[in-house]
Amino acid sequence: MAEFEITQIVISRQGKDTGSEYVVSGFEADGRVKLIRPERFNVSNPKKKNPKHLQGTSRKAEKLAEYIKAGQNIDAGYFHRSVTE
């Protein structure tokens, strides 16, 4: 099983969201990864996905770390600027 880090950008490999990019915001006790993408899943309501269905990238969205740590929701525009840098 792949290991992911908070703020790492990952790509969904399975499900109806295949190919979508998310940012890792945390981990569940059962091993699932908490993911954010402001259009639908923000810090207060993250998507939970099995890590086997995710592909890690070498990219990280470091600018989002403080929002994630504080539990604050992220504006979609700021999110996309942070992810594309």
Helices and strands as residue ranges (DSSP letters): E 8-12, E 21-27, E 33-36, E 47-49, G 51-53, E 54-60, G 62-64, H 65-70, H 76-84
